[in-house]
Amino acid sequence: MENIESVLSTFPVTAPAVDWEAKYNESQAQHQHTIDKYAALVTNGNKAMHVISDMFFDEAETRDWCSEAIEFVDRVNGELPHGFNIPLRKRMFTVMTRVRGMVCTEVPVEVEASTQEEANRMIDDNADDHFDPDEELRAVNMRTADIEDIEVEVV
């Protein structure tokens, strides 16, 4: 029977050196390669869906199927996994709106007075008697206008 010292002497005293930084860098490079590969697949998949969409809607226009085509794509997209939808064709639409806001502008108003102070006071006290908004605003073509508190609504 062998003694324990003779058995232990057969094992190397030191473990072989391991370059842990190199192993880490190699692992990171492999992960990045995998990420890049899947990112390219997603990008190519998106491009493919746009090509399919463009060709489909071009054919729908040629055959005058536009409303049916949109309904069809909506049904198909309802069955596809998230992120793999056929994009609907975008078009420009004109929407009539009403814009409301407070308009601030400086307009000259002619006032008959003895002094500038009297003229200023006359406007401050009785602006309605000396000021025709339509006429005064037409005179400056609203070039100096600042519009505040804008509200927009569809008409």
DOMI-92740 format. One line per field, with one value per residue (C-alpha): residue number from 1; residue in three letters; x, y, z. Coordinates in nm, 4 decimals, always signed. Last residue first. Example, Ala and Ser with C-alpha at 12.3 -4.5 7.8 and 13.67 -1.06 7.14 Angstrom:
% residues 2
n	(2 | 1)
res	(Ser | Ala)
px	(+1.3670 | +1.2300)
py	(-0.1060 | -0.4500)
pz	(+0.7140 | +0.7800)
//
This chain:
% residues 155
n	(155 | 154 | 153 | 152 | 151 | 150 | 149 | 148 | 147 | 146 | 145 | 144 | 143 | 142 | 141 | 140 | 139 | 138 | 137 | 136 | 135 | 134 | 133 | 132 | 131 | 130 | 129 | 128 | 127 | 126 | 125 | 124 | 123 | 122 | 121 | 120 | 119 | 118 | 117 | 116 | 115 | 114 | 113 | 112 | 111 | 110 | 109 | 108 | 107 | 106 | 105 | 104 | 103 | 102 | 101 | 100 | 99 | 98 | 97 | 96 | 95 | 94 | 93 | 92 | 91 | 90 | 89 | 88 | 87 | 86 | 85 | 84 | 83 | 82 | 81 | 80 | 79 | 78 | 77 | 76 | 75 | 74 | 73 | 72 | 71 | 70 | 69 | 68 | 67 | 66 | 65 | 64 | 63 | 62 | 61 | 60 | 59 | 58 | 57 | 56 | 55 | 54 | 53 | 52 | 51 | 50 | 49 | 48 | 47 | 46 | 45 | 44 | 43 | 42 | 41 | 40 | 39 | 38 | 37 | 36 | 35 | 34 | 33 | 32 | 31 | 30 | 29 | 28 | 27 | 26 | 25 | 24 | 23 | 22 | 21 | 20 | 19 | 18 | 17 | 16 | 15 | 14 | 13 | 12 | 11 | 10 | 9 | 8 | 7 | 6 | 5 | 4 | 3 | 2 | 1)
res	(Val | Val | Glu | Val | Glu | Ile | Asp | Glu | Ile | Asp | Ala | Thr | Arg | Met | Asn | Val | Ala | Arg | Leu | Glu | Glu | Asp | Pro | Asp | Phe | His | Asp | Asp | Ala | Asn | Asp | Asp | Ile | Met | Arg | Asn | Ala | Glu | Glu | Gln | Thr | Ser | Ala | Glu | Val | Glu | Val | Pro | Val | Glu | Thr | Cys | Val | Met | Gly | Arg | Val | Arg | Thr | Met | Val | Thr | Phe | Met | Arg | Lys | Arg | Leu | Pro | Ile | Asn | Phe | Gly | His | Pro | Leu | Glu | Gly | Asn | Val | Arg | Asp | Val | Phe | Glu | Ile | Ala | Glu | Ser | Cys | Trp | Asp | Arg | Thr | Glu | Ala | Glu | Asp | Phe | Phe | Met | Asp | Ser | Ile | Val | His | Met | Ala | Lys | Asn | Gly | Asn | Thr | Val | Leu | Ala | Ala | Tyr | Lys | Asp | Ile | Thr | His | Gln | His | Gln | Ala | Gln | Ser | Glu | Asn | Tyr | Lys | Ala | Glu | Trp | Asp | Val | Ala | Pro | Ala | Thr | Val | Pro | Phe | Thr | Ser | Leu | Val | Ser | Glu | Ile | Asn | Glu | Met)
px	(-6.3000 | -6.0043 | -5.8865 | -5.5748 | -5.5260 | -5.2452 | -5.1831 | -4.9568 | -4.9104 | -4.6460 | -4.7317 | -4.4825 | -4.5817 | -4.9558 | -5.0207 | -4.9374 | -5.2258 | -5.4574 | -5.4192 | -5.5197 | -5.8214 | -5.9596 | -5.8913 | -6.0577 | -5.9094 | -5.9963 | -6.3254 | -6.2430 | -5.9152 | -6.0911 | -5.8811 | -5.5478 | -5.5843 | -5.6737 | -5.3941 | -5.1350 | -5.2623 | -5.2541 | -4.8968 | -4.7962 | -4.9329 | -5.2220 | -5.4307 | -5.5793 | -5.5152 | -5.3729 | -5.3094 | -4.9799 | -4.9869 | -4.7780 | -4.8652 | -4.9892 | -5.2191 | -5.3878 | -5.4565 | -5.7048 | -5.6229 | -5.9002 | -5.7927 | -5.8595 | -5.6740 | -5.4805 | -5.3555 | -5.0111 | -4.9785 | -4.8244 | -4.8448 | -4.9253 | -4.6294 | -4.6568 | -4.6107 | -4.3157 | -4.2461 | -4.5163 | -4.5888 | -4.8181 | -5.1876 | -5.3275 | -5.0894 | -5.2609 | -5.6063 | -5.4881 | -5.3123 | -5.6377 | -5.8415 | -5.5818 | -5.5858 | -5.9666 | -5.9633 | -5.6963 | -5.8122 | -5.8058 | -5.6069 | -5.3067 | -5.3434 | -5.3501 | -5.0424 | -4.8512 | -4.9825 | -4.8450 | -4.5103 | -4.4586 | -4.5664 | -4.3480 | -4.0488 | -4.1229 | -4.1475 | -3.8159 | -3.6413 | -3.7726 | -3.6484 | -3.3080 | -3.2782 | -3.3937 | -3.1485 | -2.8657 | -2.9415 | -2.9326 | -2.5837 | -2.4575 | -2.5762 | -2.4083 | -2.0815 | -2.1006 | -2.1410 | -1.8421 | -1.6294 | -1.7293 | -1.6272 | -1.2900 | -1.2335 | -1.3181 | -1.0865 | -0.8065 | -0.8598 | -0.8590 | -0.5172 | -0.4860 | -0.1507 | -0.1221 | -0.1961 | +0.0949 | +0.2147 | +0.1505 | +0.0005 | +0.2248 | +0.3741 | +0.0325 | +0.0301 | +0.3806 | +0.2936 | -0.0237 | +0.1562 | +0.1263 | +0.0000)
py	(+7.1768 | +7.0224 | +7.2238 | +7.4250 | +7.6427 | +7.8979 | +8.0760 | +8.3415 | +8.4784 | +8.7428 | +8.9861 | +9.2255 | +9.1543 | +9.1539 | +9.3260 | +9.6543 | +9.8607 | +9.5598 | +9.5376 | +9.9020 | +9.8817 | +9.5593 | +9.6651 | +10.0085 | +10.2112 | +10.5573 | +10.5188 | +10.1633 | +10.2783 | +10.5068 | +10.5412 | +10.4001 | +10.5564 | +10.8989 | +10.8697 | +10.8087 | +11.1098 | +11.3277 | +11.2176 | +11.2881 | +11.6419 | +11.8555 | +11.5669 | +11.4301 | +11.0582 | +10.8569 | +10.4942 | +10.3251 | +9.9491 | +9.7264 | +9.3606 | +9.0914 | +8.8225 | +8.5938 | +8.2626 | +8.0536 | +7.8258 | +7.6453 | +7.3365 | +7.1742 | +6.8436 | +6.7746 | +6.4183 | +6.2939 | +5.9216 | +5.6353 | +5.2796 | +5.0274 | +4.8338 | +4.4541 | +4.3545 | +4.1516 | +4.3380 | +4.1581 | +3.8149 | +3.8032 | +3.7111 | +4.0608 | +4.1876 | +3.9591 | +4.0948 | +4.4584 | +4.3800 | +4.2437 | +4.5455 | +4.7786 | +4.5802 | +4.5855 | +4.9657 | +4.9936 | +4.7216 | +4.9336 | +4.6705 | +4.8965 | +5.0459 | +4.6984 | +4.6014 | +4.9014 | +4.8184 | +4.4635 | +4.5696 | +4.8346 | +4.6027 | +4.3131 | +4.5466 | +4.6962 | +4.3493 | +4.2499 | +4.5588 | +4.4781 | +4.1197 | +4.2397 | +4.4664 | +4.1890 | +3.9402 | +4.1955 | +4.2510 | +3.8738 | +3.8455 | +4.1523 | +4.0073 | +3.6734 | +3.8447 | +4.0568 | +3.7431 | +3.5759 | +3.8895 | +3.9041 | +3.5390 | +3.6011 | +3.9075 | +3.7082 | +3.4214 | +3.6723 | +3.8375 | +3.5005 | +3.4055 | +3.0715 | +2.9538 | +2.5785 | +2.4691 | +2.4425 | +2.1408 | +1.8926 | +1.5686 | +1.2577 | +1.3742 | +1.3459 | +0.9691 | +0.9261 | +1.1427 | +0.9469 | +0.6175 | +0.3406 | +0.0000)
pz	(-3.7926 | -3.6110 | -3.3151 | -3.2386 | -2.9310 | -2.9128 | -2.5827 | -2.7369 | -3.0873 | -3.1390 | -3.4126 | -3.5673 | -3.9264 | -3.8470 | -4.1812 | -4.0046 | -4.1484 | -4.1546 | -3.7774 | -3.7344 | -3.9648 | -3.8183 | -3.4596 | -3.4881 | -3.2005 | -3.0771 | -2.8865 | -2.7775 | -2.6257 | -2.3789 | -2.0624 | -2.1786 | -2.5251 | -2.3821 | -2.1240 | -2.3966 | -2.5941 | -2.2822 | -2.2095 | -2.5709 | -2.5373 | -2.6693 | -2.8040 | -3.1294 | -3.1416 | -3.4336 | -3.3370 | -3.4332 | -3.3971 | -3.1728 | -3.1784 | -2.9442 | -3.0792 | -2.8299 | -2.9836 | -3.1708 | -3.4613 | -3.6471 | -3.8326 | -4.1685 | -4.1970 | -4.5150 | -4.5468 | -4.6491 | -4.7040 | -4.5087 | -4.6409 | -4.3707 | -4.2380 | -4.2434 | -3.8816 | -3.7566 | -3.4317 | -3.2335 | -3.3782 | -3.6831 | -3.6612 | -3.6054 | -3.8733 | -4.1248 | -4.0376 | -4.0557 | -4.3849 | -4.5293 | -4.4143 | -4.5691 | -4.8930 | -4.9095 | -4.8914 | -5.1619 | -5.4001 | -5.7183 | -5.9133 | -5.9714 | -5.6231 | -5.4652 | -5.6700 | -5.5380 | -5.1891 | -5.2053 | -5.3529 | -5.0859 | -4.8036 | -4.9179 | -4.9524 | -4.6096 | -4.4513 | -4.6137 | -4.4770 | -4.1291 | -4.1591 | -4.2794 | -3.9758 | -3.7411 | -3.8947 | -3.8766 | -3.5066 | -3.4566 | -3.6082 | -3.4229 | -3.0902 | -3.1646 | -3.2626 | -2.9465 | -2.7339 | -2.9035 | -2.8549 | -2.4880 | -2.4396 | -2.6070 | -2.3883 | -2.0737 | -2.1740 | -2.2479 | -1.9095 | -1.7349 | -1.8737 | -1.6978 | -1.5591 | -1.5150 | -1.1605 | -0.9248 | -0.7234 | -1.0007 | -0.8745 | -0.8534 | -0.5222 | -0.3622 | -0.4120 | -0.2644 | +0.0302 | +0.1033 | +0.1525 | -0.0954 | +0.0000)
//
